[in-house]
């Protein structure tokens, strides 16, 4: 599981409590929710069967994003970051994000030293998840 590209934690809270907790801790780390996509509502509006909560929170730290885009505009492809709060097939609430690899970022952007910023952001995102459960 350590090689998984996903960071997933189970929450002991209800779906709404977990969602609000992620938003609260994101703010504490300087991230703002720039979009909230309730997939269950989207599916319901399109008459597609879906009975579990699944919300994608797109979050952005304006200062870190500004810094990254000042280094290379292509870094915008990695923004904003998504944290997903969802119920699994057993009804358990989970929080998930895609892990970033600072070494890969340095490979993708040679000579830009973006790995350190990437590592900082990933540490903050995993702390947001850890504190939200």
SETOR-859568 format. One record per atom (N, C-alpha, C, O): chain; atom name; y negated, z, x negated. Coordinates in pm, 1 decimal. Atoms other than C-alpha are relative to their C-alpha. Layout:
[zagu A, CA, [Y, Z, X]]
...
//
This chain:
[zagu A, N, [119.2, 0.0, -82.8]]
[zagu A, CA, [0.0, 0.0, 0.0]]
[zagu A, C, [-125.6, 0.0, -87.2]]
[zagu A, O, [-232.1, -41.4, -41.5]]
[zagu A, N, [115.4, -7.0, 88.0]]
[zagu A, CA, [-229.7, 52.8, -299.9]]
[zagu A, C, [-56.7, -138.0, -29.9]]
[zagu A, O, [-176.4, -150.4, -55.7]]
[zagu A, N, [46.7, 136.1, 24.7]]
[zagu A, CA, [-251.1, -324.2, -351.6]]
[zagu A, C, [-57.3, -65.7, 124.6]]
[zagu A, O, [-100.9, -180.7, 119.6]]
[zagu A, N, [53.5, 54.9, -124.0]]
[zagu A, CA, [-362.2, -374.7, 5.9]]
[zagu A, C, [-149.3, -25.1, -15.0]]
[zagu A, O, [-220.1, 55.0, -76.1]]
[zagu A, N, [144.4, 26.1, 5.5]]
[zagu A, CA, [-704.0, -536.7, 40.9]]
[zagu A, C, [-77.9, 81.2, 104.2]]
[zagu A, O, [-200.1, 69.9, 113.5]]
[zagu A, N, [63.7, -76.2, -106.8]]
[zagu A, CA, [-774.1, -297.4, 330.0]]
[zagu A, C, [-0.5, 148.7, -30.6]]
[zagu A, O, [95.0, 202.0, -87.0]]
[zagu A, N, [10.6, -144.9, 8.6]]
[zagu A, CA, [-892.6, 61.9, 328.2]]
[zagu A, C, [1.7, 50.1, 143.3]]
[zagu A, O, [-92.0, 24.8, 219.0]]
[zagu A, N, [-18.5, -43.1, -138.8]]
[zagu A, CA, [-765.9, 226.5, 648.6]]
[zagu A, C, [27.2, 150.2, 2.9]]
[zagu A, O, [109.8, 201.5, -72.7]]
[zagu A, N, [-22.1, -143.1, -20.4]]
[zagu A, CA, [-787.6, 588.5, 760.3]]
[zagu A, C, [15.0, 27.7, 148.4]]
[zagu A, O, [-56.3, -29.7, 230.7]]
[zagu A, N, [-17.8, -43.7, -138.4]]
[zagu A, CA, [-662.8, 747.3, 1080.7]]
[zagu A, C, [-101.4, 109.7, 30.7]]
[zagu A, O, [-130.0, 194.3, -54.1]]
[zagu A, N, [97.8, -99.7, -41.6]]
[zagu A, CA, [-915.2, 955.0, 1272.8]]
[zagu A, C, [64.6, 101.0, 93.8]]
[zagu A, O, [153.5, 67.1, 171.9]]
[zagu A, N, [-46.5, -103.0, -92.5]]
[zagu A, CA, [-849.5, 1282.6, 1450.3]]
[zagu A, C, [-91.8, 8.5, 121.5]]
[zagu A, O, [-68.1, 88.3, 212.2]]
[zagu A, N, [99.8, -1.7, -107.3]]
[zagu A, CA, [-1145.9, 1210.5, 1680.8]]
[zagu A, C, [30.5, -108.4, 102.6]]
[zagu A, O, [113.6, -196.3, 79.9]]
[zagu A, N, [-10.9, 105.6, -101.0]]
[zagu A, CA, [-1173.3, 1004.9, 1997.1]]
[zagu A, C, [-65.1, -126.9, -54.5]]
[zagu A, O, [-132.4, -123.6, -157.5]]
[zagu A, N, [58.0, 126.2, 43.1]]
[zagu A, CA, [-1276.1, 641.1, 1968.4]]
[zagu A, C, [-152.5, 10.8, -8.2]]
[zagu A, O, [-211.2, -22.8, -111.1]]
[zagu A, N, [146.4, -9.4, -3.2]]
[zagu A, CA, [-1639.6, 707.9, 2070.9]]
[zagu A, C, [-52.3, 96.3, -106.0]]
[zagu A, O, [-153.1, 68.3, -171.0]]
[zagu A, N, [42.0, -96.2, 102.4]]
[zagu A, CA, [-1666.5, 1012.7, 1844.9]]
[zagu A, C, [10.1, -62.8, -139.3]]
[zagu A, O, [-78.1, -43.8, -223.0]]
[zagu A, N, [-18.8, 64.3, 129.7]]
[zagu A, CA, [-1531.2, 811.8, 1551.9]]
[zagu A, C, [-106.3, -106.3, -22.6]]
[zagu A, O, [-164.8, -114.0, -130.7]]
[zagu A, N, [101.9, 104.6, 10.0]]
[zagu A, CA, [-1764.3, 519.7, 1619.7]]
[zagu A, C, [-136.8, 61.6, -31.9]]
[zagu A, O, [-207.6, 13.7, -120.5]]
[zagu A, N, [127.9, -66.9, 24.2]]
[zagu A, CA, [-2065.4, 753.3, 1635.4]]
[zagu A, C, [-5.1, 66.1, -137.5]]
[zagu A, O, [-110.0, 69.8, -201.8]]
[zagu A, N, [-7.8, -62.7, 130.7]]
[zagu A, CA, [-1949.2, 933.8, 1323.4]]
[zagu A, C, [-23.2, -102.3, -111.3]]
[zagu A, O, [-94.5, -74.1, -207.6]]
[zagu A, N, [20.7, 105.5, 99.8]]
[zagu A, CA, [-1933.7, 608.7, 1125.1]]
[zagu A, C, [-148.4, -37.4, -5.4]]
[zagu A, O, [-205.1, -51.3, -113.8]]
[zagu A, N, [142.6, 34.3, -4.2]]
[zagu A, CA, [-2286.5, 521.0, 1239.0]]
[zagu A, C, [-84.7, 107.8, -68.0]]
[zagu A, O, [-176.1, 77.3, -144.6]]
[zagu A, N, [74.8, -113.1, 56.6]]
[zagu A, CA, [-2414.5, 867.4, 1143.5]]
[zagu A, C, [12.6, 3.6, -152.2]]
[zagu A, O, [-87.5, 15.4, -222.8]]
[zagu A, N, [-20.0, -7.8, 144.8]]
[zagu A, CA, [-2258.7, 868.6, 796.1]]
[zagu A, C, [-53.2, -125.0, -70.5]]
[zagu A, O, [-99.1, -116.4, -184.4]]
[zagu A, N, [57.9, 120.8, 59.3]]
[zagu A, CA, [-2364.1, 508.6, 731.6]]
[zagu A, C, [-149.2, 22.0, -26.6]]
[zagu A, O, [-199.7, -13.4, -133.1]]
[zagu A, N, [143.2, -28.7, 16.3]]
[zagu A, CA, [-2726.1, 617.6, 785.8]]
[zagu A, C, [-25.1, 94.4, -117.7]]
[zagu A, O, [-122.4, 78.3, -191.4]]
[zagu A, N, [17.3, -95.3, 109.9]]
[zagu A, CA, [-2680.6, 904.9, 541.5]]
[zagu A, C, [10.1, -67.2, -136.8]]
[zagu A, O, [-43.6, -17.0, -235.7]]
[zagu A, N, [-12.8, 73.8, 124.9]]
[zagu A, CA, [-2588.1, 649.4, 275.1]]
[zagu A, C, [-98.7, -116.9, -7.0]]
[zagu A, O, [-89.0, -201.9, -95.6]]
[zagu A, N, [103.5, 102.8, 3.6]]
[zagu A, CA, [-2885.0, 426.1, 358.2]]
[zagu A, C, [37.7, -131.8, 64.5]]
[zagu A, O, [-33.4, -231.1, 49.3]]
[zagu A, N, [-43.3, 121.5, -69.0]]
[zagu A, CA, [-2692.1, 170.8, 563.9]]
[zagu A, C, [-48.3, 3.7, 144.3]]
[zagu A, O, [-45.9, 108.3, 209.2]]
[zagu A, N, [40.6, 12.7, -139.5]]
[zagu A, CA, [-2824.5, 47.7, 896.7]]
[zagu A, C, [99.5, -90.4, 71.5]]
[zagu A, O, [147.0, -188.7, 14.6]]
[zagu A, N, [-86.2, 87.2, -79.8]]
[zagu A, CA, [-2607.5, -96.6, 1172.6]]
[zagu A, C, [-85.6, -118.1, 44.3]]
[zagu A, O, [-182.0, -101.4, 118.9]]
[zagu A, N, [76.3, 119.7, -35.4]]
[zagu A, CA, [-2733.4, -454.1, 1205.6]]
[zagu A, C, [66.0, -78.1, 112.8]]
[zagu A, O, [4.0, -165.2, 173.8]]
[zagu A, N, [-71.2, 62.4, -112.2]]
[zagu A, CA, [-2469.6, -562.7, 1457.7]]
[zagu A, C, [117.6, 88.2, 38.7]]
[zagu A, O, [182.6, 149.9, -45.7]]
[zagu A, N, [-114.4, -73.6, -52.8]]
[zagu A, CA, [-2212.4, -397.1, 1679.3]]
[zagu A, C, [70.9, -92.0, 97.5]]
[zagu A, O, [16.1, -127.9, 201.7]]
[zagu A, N, [-73.8, 94.6, -83.0]]
[zagu A, CA, [-1945.9, -621.6, 1825.4]]
[zagu A, C, [120.1, 69.2, 62.8]]
[zagu A, O, [217.7, 100.7, -5.4]]
[zagu A, N, [-108.2, -61.2, -76.5]]
[zagu A, CA, [-1725.4, -468.3, 2093.7]]
[zagu A, C, [94.9, -112.5, 43.0]]
[zagu A, O, [69.6, -182.8, 140.7]]
[zagu A, N, [-93.7, 110.3, -25.1]]
[zagu A, CA, [-1428.6, -706.2, 2087.8]]
[zagu A, C, [69.5, 14.4, 134.6]]
[zagu A, O, [97.1, -85.7, 200.6]]
[zagu A, N, [-64.6, -20.2, -130.1]]
[zagu A, CA, [-1265.7, -547.7, 2394.5]]
[zagu A, C, [-88.0, -57.2, 111.1]]
[zagu A, O, [-37.9, -125.5, 200.4]]
[zagu A, N, [91.8, 55.4, -100.2]]
[zagu A, CA, [-1576.0, -633.2, 2601.1]]
[zagu A, C, [-4.9, -153.0, -6.3]]
[zagu A, O, [-6.5, -220.4, 96.7]]
[zagu A, N, [1.9, 146.2, 16.5]]
[zagu A, CA, [-1585.2, -985.1, 2457.5]]
[zagu A, C, [123.0, -62.5, 63.0]]
[zagu A, O, [113.5, -162.3, 134.3]]
[zagu A, N, [-123.9, 54.2, -57.1]]
[zagu A, CA, [-1222.9, -1042.7, 2551.0]]
[zagu A, C, [0.7, 14.1, 151.7]]
[zagu A, O, [38.7, -78.4, 223.4]]
[zagu A, N, [4.1, -22.1, -145.4]]
[zagu A, CA, [-1269.0, -889.2, 2896.6]]
[zagu A, C, [-89.6, -103.4, 68.3]]
[zagu A, O, [-53.5, -157.1, 173.1]]
[zagu A, N, [94.8, 97.2, -58.9]]
[zagu A, CA, [-1568.9, -1117.7, 2965.7]]
[zagu A, C, [56.1, -141.7, 1.9]]
[zagu A, O, [9.2, -227.0, 77.3]]
[zagu A, N, [-61.0, 132.9, 7.1]]
[zagu A, CA, [-1352.4, -1416.3, 2878.2]]
[zagu A, C, [140.1, -2.8, 60.3]]
[zagu A, O, [218.9, -93.8, 34.7]]
[zagu A, N, [-129.1, -10.4, -68.3]]
[zagu A, CA, [-1054.0, -1306.4, 3087.7]]
[zagu A, C, [119.0, -8.8, -95.0]]
[zagu A, O, [221.7, -69.1, -63.9]]
[zagu A, N, [-108.1, -5.6, 99.0]]
[zagu A, CA, [-843.7, -1247.8, 2777.3]]
[zagu A, C, [54.7, 142.6, -2.1]]
[zagu A, O, [-22.2, 238.0, -14.2]]
[zagu A, N, [-56.4, -134.4, -7.0]]
[zagu A, CA, [-601.8, -955.5, 2793.8]]
[zagu A, C, [-15.8, 76.4, -132.0]]
[zagu A, O, [21.3, 28.0, -239.0]]
[zagu A, N, [14.3, -88.2, 117.0]]
[zagu A, CA, [-687.6, -670.9, 2556.0]]
[zagu A, C, [-24.2, 139.8, 53.3]]
[zagu A, O, [-121.1, 162.4, 125.8]]
[zagu A, N, [12.5, -133.0, -58.9]]
[zagu A, CA, [-638.0, -304.1, 2633.7]]
[zagu A, C, [-37.5, 109.4, -100.0]]
[zagu A, O, [-34.8, 227.8, -66.2]]
[zagu A, N, [33.8, -99.7, 102.0]]
[zagu A, CA, [-743.7, -133.2, 2310.7]]
[zagu A, C, [-146.2, -14.9, -42.8]]
[zagu A, O, [-202.8, -124.2, -39.4]]
[zagu A, N, [135.0, 4.4, 55.9]]
[zagu A, CA, [-1084.1, -40.2, 2171.9]]
[zagu A, C, [4.9, -64.6, -138.4]]
[zagu A, O, [95.5, -37.6, -217.2]]
[zagu A, N, [10.3, 66.3, 130.3]]
[zagu A, CA, [-1187.8, -256.4, 1874.5]]
[zagu A, C, [-145.7, -40.6, -17.9]]
[zagu A, O, [-192.3, -136.0, 44.4]]
[zagu A, N, [141.7, 27.6, 21.6]]
[zagu A, CA, [-1547.2, -251.8, 1749.4]]
[zagu A, C, [-27.1, -25.2, -147.3]]
[zagu A, O, [15.8, 50.9, -234.0]]
[zagu A, N, [39.6, 36.5, 135.5]]
[zagu A, CA, [-1685.8, -421.5, 1440.2]]
[zagu A, C, [-145.4, 42.5, -19.2]]
[zagu A, O, [-234.6, -3.8, 52.0]]
[zagu A, N, [135.3, -41.3, 35.8]]
[zagu A, CA, [-1989.2, -249.7, 1289.0]]
[zagu A, C, [-39.3, -72.9, -128.1]]
[zagu A, O, [23.0, -53.5, -232.4]]
[zagu A, N, [53.4, 66.3, 119.2]]
[zagu A, CA, [-2183.9, -471.6, 1049.5]]
[zagu A, C, [-115.2, 85.6, -50.3]]
[zagu A, O, [-212.5, 109.5, 21.3]]
[zagu A, N, [101.1, -89.8, 54.2]]
[zagu A, CA, [-2387.9, -250.3, 820.7]]
[zagu A, C, [-61.7, -58.3, -126.3]]
[zagu A, O, [1.1, -134.7, -199.6]]
[zagu A, N, [74.8, 53.4, 113.1]]
[zagu A, CA, [-2649.8, -323.5, 558.4]]
[zagu A, C, [-85.6, 110.0, -61.0]]
[zagu A, O, [-151.3, 185.8, 10.3]]
[zagu A, N, [92.4, -85.5, 72.4]]
[zagu A, CA, [-2826.3, -120.4, 293.8]]
[zagu A, C, [-109.6, -92.9, -52.4]]
[zagu A, O, [-87.0, -166.4, -148.6]]
[zagu A, N, [104.7, 96.1, 35.9]]
[zagu A, CA, [-3159.0, -307.0, 267.3]]
[zagu A, C, [-36.9, -0.1, -148.6]]
[zagu A, O, [-60.8, -106.5, -205.8]]
[zagu A, N, [38.9, -7.4, 140.6]]
[zagu A, CA, [-3239.7, -183.3, -84.6]]
[zagu A, C, [105.4, -64.8, -90.5]]
[zagu A, O, [72.9, -140.5, -181.9]]
[zagu A, N, [-107.1, 58.7, 81.5]]
[zagu A, CA, [-2900.7, -275.4, -228.7]]
[zagu A, C, [13.2, -150.1, 27.4]]
[zagu A, O, [40.0, -228.1, -64.0]]
[zagu A, N, [-6.9, 142.8, -33.6]]
[zagu A, CA, [-2899.4, -608.0, -41.9]]
[zagu A, C, [-113.7, -76.5, -67.3]]
[zagu A, O, [-92.7, -186.3, -118.8]]
[zagu A, N, [114.9, 63.4, 64.9]]
[zagu A, CA, [-3245.7, -691.6, -173.7]]
[zagu A, C, [27.5, -17.8, -148.5]]
[zagu A, O, [2.6, -123.9, -205.6]]
[zagu A, N, [-33.0, 6.4, 142.9]]
[zagu A, CA, [-3133.5, -610.0, -526.2]]
[zagu A, C, [103.7, -109.5, -27.2]]
[zagu A, O, [88.2, -189.4, -119.6]]
[zagu A, N, [-106.7, 99.4, 19.9]]
[zagu A, CA, [-2818.1, -821.1, -492.2]]
[zagu A, C, [-52.3, -141.9, 17.7]]
[zagu A, O, [-22.9, -229.2, -64.0]]
[zagu A, N, [51.7, 135.1, -25.0]]
[zagu A, CA, [-2998.4, -1121.9, -345.1]]
[zagu A, C, [-101.7, -41.8, -106.1]]
[zagu A, O, [-120.5, -160.8, -131.6]]
[zagu A, N, [91.8, 30.2, 110.1]]
[zagu A, CA, [-3256.9, -1095.8, -622.7]]
[zagu A, C, [76.8, -47.9, -122.9]]
[zagu A, O, [23.9, -122.1, -205.6]]
[zagu A, N, [-85.0, 42.5, 112.2]]
[zagu A, CA, [-2970.8, -1143.0, -868.3]]
[zagu A, C, [55.2, -139.7, 25.2]]
[zagu A, O, [50.6, -225.7, -62.8]]
[zagu A, N, [-59.1, 130.5, -33.8]]
[zagu A, CA, [-2803.8, -1436.0, -687.4]]
[zagu A, C, [9.9, -12.1, 151.5]]
[zagu A, O, [67.8, 73.6, 218.2]]
[zagu A, N, [-2.0, 21.1, -145.3]]
[zagu A, CA, [-2849.2, -1576.9, -337.4]]
[zagu A, C, [141.0, -10.4, 57.0]]
[zagu A, O, [163.1, 20.9, 174.0]]
[zagu A, N, [-137.2, 15.7, -49.3]]
[zagu A, CA, [-2475.7, -1646.7, -312.8]]
[zagu A, C, [64.9, 133.7, 35.3]]
[zagu A, O, [164.8, 137.2, 107.2]]
[zagu A, N, [-53.8, -131.8, -33.0]]
[zagu A, CA, [-2412.9, -1271.8, -294.5]]
[zagu A, C, [-14.9, 31.0, 148.8]]
[zagu A, O, [52.1, 120.4, 200.4]]
[zagu A, N, [15.1, -17.3, -143.9]]
[zagu A, CA, [-2529.2, -1295.7, 66.3]]
[zagu A, C, [128.1, -28.7, 76.3]]
[zagu A, O, [145.0, 18.0, 188.9]]
[zagu A, N, [-129.0, 27.2, -64.8]]
[zagu A, CA, [-2181.8, -1427.9, 147.2]]
[zagu A, C, [84.4, 126.7, 14.0]]
[zagu A, O, [180.9, 129.1, 90.3]]
[zagu A, N, [-74.6, -125.9, -5.1]]
[zagu A, CA, [-2058.6, -1071.3, 93.6]]
[zagu A, C, [-71.0, 105.5, 84.4]]
[zagu A, O, [-32.4, 222.4, 84.5]]
[zagu A, N, [79.7, -91.4, -80.9]]
[zagu A, CA, [-2312.6, -916.4, 330.0]]
[zagu A, C, [-10.4, -51.9, 141.8]]
[zagu A, O, [3.1, -172.3, 163.2]]
[zagu A, N, [-11.1, -146.1, 9.6]]
[zagu A, CA, [-2335.4, -736.4, 559.6]]
[zagu A, C, [145.6, 40.9, -11.0]]
[zagu A, O, [235.6, -42.3, 0.1]]
[zagu A, N, [-136.0, -53.3, 9.7]]
[zagu A, CA, [-2031.8, -515.2, 517.3]]
[zagu A, C, [46.4, 40.8, 139.6]]
[zagu A, O, [-31.6, 94.4, 218.4]]
[zagu A, N, [-56.4, -36.5, -129.7]]
[zagu A, CA, [-1803.5, -463.1, 816.2]]
[zagu A, C, [88.9, 123.0, -12.2]]
[zagu A, O, [174.6, 132.0, -100.2]]
[zagu A, N, [-90.8, -113.9, -18.0]]
[zagu A, CA, [-1646.4, -132.7, 911.9]]
[zagu A, C, [50.8, -10.8, 143.6]]
[zagu A, O, [-27.6, -20.6, 237.9]]
[zagu A, N, [-61.8, 20.5, -130.6]]
[zagu A, CA, [-1403.3, -161.9, 1200.9]]
[zagu A, C, [61.7, 130.9, 49.1]]
[zagu A, O, [136.2, 197.5, -22.7]]
[zagu A, N, [-60.8, -116.2, -66.1]]
[zagu A, CA, [-1313.8, 119.5, 1439.5]]
[zagu A, C, [87.8, -56.5, 110.2]]
[zagu A, O, [40.6, -130.6, 196.4]]
[zagu A, N, [-93.1, 59.2, -95.6]]
[zagu A, CA, [-1004.7, 39.1, 1642.3]]
[zagu A, C, [113.8, 94.4, 35.7]]
[zagu A, O, [144.9, 188.7, -37.1]]
[zagu A, N, [-121.9, -69.2, -41.5]]
[zagu A, CA, [-708.4, 174.2, 1833.8]]
[zagu A, C, [118.8, -88.1, -36.2]]
[zagu A, O, [119.0, -208.2, -9.1]]
[zagu A, N, [-120.0, 76.6, 32.2]]
[zagu A, CA, [-369.1, 70.3, 1704.1]]
[zagu A, C, [95.0, -2.5, 120.2]]
[zagu A, O, [60.7, 47.0, 227.6]]
[zagu A, N, [-95.4, 15.0, -110.7]]
[zagu A, CA, [-61.7, -3.7, 1917.1]]
[zagu A, C, [48.4, 133.1, 57.1]]
[zagu A, O, [99.2, 137.9, 169.1]]
[zagu A, N, [-41.4, -132.8, -47.1]]
[zagu A, CA, [12.5, 370.1, 1944.7]]
[zagu A, C, [-117.0, 77.3, 60.6]]
[zagu A, O, [-101.3, 192.5, 101.2]]
[zagu A, N, [118.0, -65.8, -55.0]]
[zagu A, CA, [-340.5, 449.6, 2066.5]]
[zagu A, C, [-74.3, 86.7, -100.3]]
[zagu A, O, [-170.5, 154.4, -63.9]]
[zagu A, N, [64.7, -77.2, 106.7]]
[zagu A, CA, [-436.5, 612.3, 1733.6]]
[zagu A, C, [-128.0, -70.9, -43.0]]
[zagu A, O, [-127.9, -192.3, -63.4]]
[zagu A, N, [126.6, 55.2, 45.6]]
[zagu A, CA, [-800.7, 561.5, 1631.1]]
[zagu A, C, [2.1, -11.4, -152.1]]
[zagu A, O, [40.8, 82.0, -222.3]]
[zagu A, N, [2.5, 28.9, 142.7]]
[zagu A, CA, [-843.2, 405.9, 1287.2]]
[zagu A, C, [-137.2, -52.7, -39.5]]
[zagu A, O, [-212.0, -104.7, 43.3]]
[zagu A, N, [119.0, 61.5, 57.5]]
[zagu A, CA, [-1130.8, 306.5, 1060.9]]
[zagu A, C, [48.6, -86.8, -115.9]]
[zagu A, O, [132.3, -45.0, -195.8]]
[zagu A, N, [-48.1, 94.1, 100.8]]
[zagu A, CA, [-1088.6, 3.2, 836.9]]
[zagu A, C, [-116.3, -78.2, -60.5]]
[zagu A, O, [-214.8, -109.0, 6.5]]
[zagu A, N, [90.3, 92.8, 65.9]]
[zagu A, CA, [-1280.6, -198.5, 582.9]]
[zagu A, C, [77.7, -78.2, -103.8]]
[zagu A, O, [185.5, -36.6, -146.4]]
[zagu A, N, [-61.2, 78.9, 106.1]]
[zagu A, CA, [-1196.1, -468.0, 332.7]]
[zagu A, C, [-52.5, 52.9, -132.2]]
[zagu A, O, [-173.4, 65.3, -151.7]]
[zagu A, N, [39.0, -52.1, 130.0]]
[zagu A, CA, [-1195.5, -332.1, -20.2]]
[zagu A, C, [-58.2, -113.5, -85.1]]
[zagu A, O, [-14.4, -228.3, -77.2]]
[zagu A, N, [56.5, 94.6, 96.0]]
[zagu A, CA, [-1407.1, -505.6, -280.4]]
[zagu A, C, [48.7, 35.1, -139.1]]
[zagu A, O, [75.2, 151.7, -168.5]]
[zagu A, N, [-44.7, -20.4, 137.5]]
[zagu A, CA, [-1301.9, -549.6, -641.9]]
[zagu A, C, [-116.3, -31.9, -93.9]]
[zagu A, O, [-151.3, -148.5, -111.6]]
[zagu A, N, [114.3, 23.2, 89.2]]
[zagu A, CA, [-1592.5, -501.7, -885.0]]
[zagu A, C, [31.0, -96.3, -114.6]]
[zagu A, O, [-55.8, -172.8, -156.4]]
[zagu A, N, [-36.5, 91.7, 108.8]]
[zagu A, CA, [-1401.4, -686.1, -1159.4]]
[zagu A, C, [-0.5, -144.9, 47.8]]
[zagu A, O, [-43.8, -234.8, -24.4]]
[zagu A, N, [2.0, 135.6, -57.4]]
[zagu A, CA, [-1355.5, -988.6, -931.9]]
[zagu A, C, [-143.7, -46.5, 21.1]]
[zagu A, O, [-175.4, -163.8, 1.4]]
[zagu A, N, [140.7, 36.6, -19.3]]
[zagu A, CA, [-1726.3, -978.7, -851.3]]
[zagu A, C, [-61.8, -43.8, -132.4]]
[zagu A, O, [-139.5, -139.2, -136.1]]
[zagu A, N, [50.3, 41.2, 131.0]]
[zagu A, CA, [-1804.2, -994.7, -1223.1]]
[zagu A, C, [55.1, -136.4, -39.8]]
[zagu A, O, [-13.7, -215.1, -104.8]]
[zagu A, N, [-58.4, 131.1, 28.1]]
[zagu A, CA, [-1565.9, -1290.3, -1251.6]]
[zagu A, C, [-69.6, -109.7, 80.6]]
[zagu A, O, [-95.5, -218.4, 29.0]]
[zagu A, N, [65.8, 97.9, -86.2]]
[zagu A, CA, [-1731.4, -1468.9, -957.9]]
[zagu A, C, [-144.9, -26.3, -40.8]]
[zagu A, O, [-198.3, -135.4, -20.5]]
[zagu A, N, [140.4, 9.5, 39.3]]
[zagu A, CA, [-2078.9, -1402.0, -1096.2]]
[zagu A, C, [-13.8, 41.0, -147.1]]
[zagu A, O, [-70.6, 145.7, -178.0]]
[zagu A, N, [1.7, -36.8, 142.5]]
[zagu A, CA, [-2041.1, -1409.1, -1477.1]]
[zagu A, C, [-142.9, 19.6, -52.6]]
[zagu A, O, [-235.4, -54.6, -19.6]]
[zagu A, N, [127.1, -27.7, 63.4]]
[zagu A, CA, [-2323.8, -1258.5, -1676.4]]
[zagu A, C, [-103.3, 65.9, 89.2]]
[zagu A, O, [-215.4, 90.9, 44.9]]
[zagu A, N, [96.3, -59.9, -93.9]]
[zagu A, CA, [-2488.5, -1103.8, -1368.2]]
[zagu A, C, [16.6, 151.1, 12.8]]
[zagu A, O, [-67.3, 216.7, 74.6]]
[zagu A, N, [-27.3, -144.2, -5.2]]
[zagu A, CA, [-2338.9, -752.2, -1406.9]]
[zagu A, C, [-3.8, 55.1, 142.6]]
[zagu A, O, [-59.2, 162.3, 166.8]]
[zagu A, N, [0.4, -42.0, -139.9]]
[zagu A, CA, [-2284.6, -727.9, -1031.6]]
[zagu A, C, [110.6, 102.5, 29.2]]
[zagu A, O, [109.3, 167.5, 133.7]]
[zagu A, N, [-112.8, -90.7, -20.2]]
[zagu A, CA, [-1966.6, -521.1, -1074.2]]
[zagu A, C, [-40.9, 143.8, 22.9]]
[zagu A, O, [19.3, 212.4, 105.5]]
[zagu A, N, [44.4, -138.7, -15.5]]
[zagu A, CA, [-2153.4, -191.4, -1107.2]]
[zagu A, C, [-56.0, 24.5, 139.8]]
[zagu A, O, [-25.1, 125.9, 202.4]]
[zagu A, N, [53.2, -11.9, -135.2]]
[zagu A, CA, [-2345.0, -247.6, -783.2]]
[zagu A, C, [113.0, -6.8, 102.7]]
[zagu A, O, [114.2, 68.7, 200.0]]
[zagu A, N, [-114.6, 14.3, -89.4]]
[zagu A, CA, [-2023.4, -359.1, -613.4]]
[zagu A, C, [81.8, 129.5, 4.5]]
[zagu A, O, [124.2, 172.5, 111.7]]
[zagu A, N, [-76.4, -124.9, 6.2]]
[zagu A, CA, [-1843.5, -43.8, -729.8]]
[zagu A, C, [-73.6, 111.9, 73.8]]
[zagu A, O, [-11.1, 192.4, 142.9]]
[zagu A, N, [79.9, -102.1, -68.8]]
[zagu A, CA, [-2128.5, 175.5, -601.6]]
[zagu A, C, [9.0, -16.5, 150.9]]
[zagu A, O, [29.2, 80.7, 223.6]]
[zagu A, N, [-6.9, 26.7, -143.8]]
[zagu A, CA, [-2127.9, 8.9, -260.3]]
[zagu A, C, [138.9, 34.2, 53.4]]
[zagu A, O, [150.8, 95.7, 159.3]]
[zagu A, N, [-136.3, -28.6, -46.3]]
[zagu A, CA, [-1748.6, 32.8, -232.1]]
[zagu A, C, [25.7, 150.2, 5.4]]
[zagu A, O, [91.2, 198.4, 97.7]]
[zagu A, N, [-15.5, -146.2, 0.3]]
[zagu A, CA, [-1758.1, 403.3, -324.6]]
[zagu A, C, [-70.0, 58.7, 122.2]]
[zagu A, O, [-15.1, 147.1, 188.0]]
[zagu A, N, [73.7, -50.8, -115.3]]
[zagu A, CA, [-2021.0, 465.5, -56.3]]
[zagu A, C, [70.7, -35.0, 130.5]]
[zagu A, O, [78.5, 48.2, 220.9]]
[zagu A, N, [-69.5, 41.2, -122.2]]
[zagu A, CA, [-1829.8, 267.8, 206.9]]
[zagu A, C, [126.3, 83.0, 23.0]]
[zagu A, O, [153.8, 123.6, 135.9]]
[zagu A, N, [-121.4, -80.1, -17.9]]
[zagu A, CA, [-1505.9, 456.1, 142.9]]
[zagu A, C, [-36.0, 145.7, 33.5]]
[zagu A, O, [36.7, 212.3, 107.2]]
[zagu A, N, [44.6, -135.5, -37.0]]
[zagu A, CA, [-1697.6, 785.7, 159.5]]
[zagu A, C, [-42.9, 5.9, 145.7]]
[zagu A, O, [-16.4, 104.8, 214.1]]
[zagu A, N, [37.1, 5.7, -142.2]]
[zagu A, CA, [-1843.4, 681.6, 495.3]]
[zagu A, C, [125.7, 9.7, 85.2]]
[zagu A, O, [130.2, 86.3, 181.4]]
[zagu A, N, [-126.6, -3.0, -75.4]]
[zagu A, CA, [-1489.8, 617.4, 621.0]]
[zagu A, C, [63.2, 138.4, -9.7]]
[zagu A, O, [101.3, 196.3, 92.0]]
[zagu A, N, [-65.2, -130.2, 20.6]]
[zagu A, CA, [-1349.9, 939.4, 469.3]]
[zagu A, C, [-68.6, 111.5, 78.9]]
[zagu A, O, [-1.4, 196.5, 137.3]]
[zagu A, N, [73.6, -105.3, -69.4]]
[zagu A, CA, [-1624.3, 1156.2, 619.6]]
[zagu A, C, [5.6, -17.2, 152.0]]
[zagu A, O, [-11.6, 79.5, 226.3]]
[zagu A, N, [3.5, 30.3, -143.8]]
[zagu A, CA, [-1598.4, 986.7, 961.0]]
[zagu A, C, [126.9, 35.1, 74.5]]
[zagu A, O, [126.0, 43.7, 197.3]]
[zagu A, N, [-127.0, -26.3, -67.0]]
[zagu A, CA, [-1234.9, 1068.7, 1030.5]]
[zagu A, C, [7.2, 141.7, 52.5]]
[zagu A, O, [107.8, 180.5, 111.8]]
//
